[in-house]
Amino acid sequence: MIPVTSKLTGEAFTLSELEQTLKPLGYQIGGNWDYDHGYFDYKIADEGGYQFLRVPFQAKQGSLDDYHVTVELGEPFLLSHKYQRGMDDHVHVGVGKASIDQFSEPVDPDASIPDKYVEIGRELVRELESHLLR
């Protein structure tokens, strides 16, 4: 994980405003959100794993199931999730779990990030700042 300093850190927006601005730019709300916090993810690459720019947000008033909730952005960071190719040979689950979780276990959920993606991440943060801080 590599933090990316940004003028967006600590800024507040409605979740609906963020979604309307960020989704057309290629961001999506990560699947690991909770009722009080979540992440916007931008997939930079898929080179031996996934390289993401992740922008965390925290509910300030209300919960994330309210589309107009106010959220505060945290410090963006780069994340690389290295996965193993092929079948996961260490899975010991029943049919019910296997029908839901068909993917390999990560080799390294916090893998190193190639330098070329660090600069791309910084450029993406500058682009976000230009769209959100007008």
Secondary structure as UniProt FT lines:
FT   STRAND          2..3
FT   TURN            7..10
FT   STRAND          12..14
FT   HELIX           15..22
FT   HELIX           23..25
FT   STRAND          28..29
FT   TURN            31..32
FT   STRAND          37..46
FT   STRAND          50..61
FT   TURN            64..65
FT   TURN            67..68
FT   STRAND          70..73
FT   STRAND          77..83
FT   TURN            89..90
FT   HELIX           95..100
FT   STRAND          106..108
FT   TURN            109..110
FT   HELIX           115..132
//
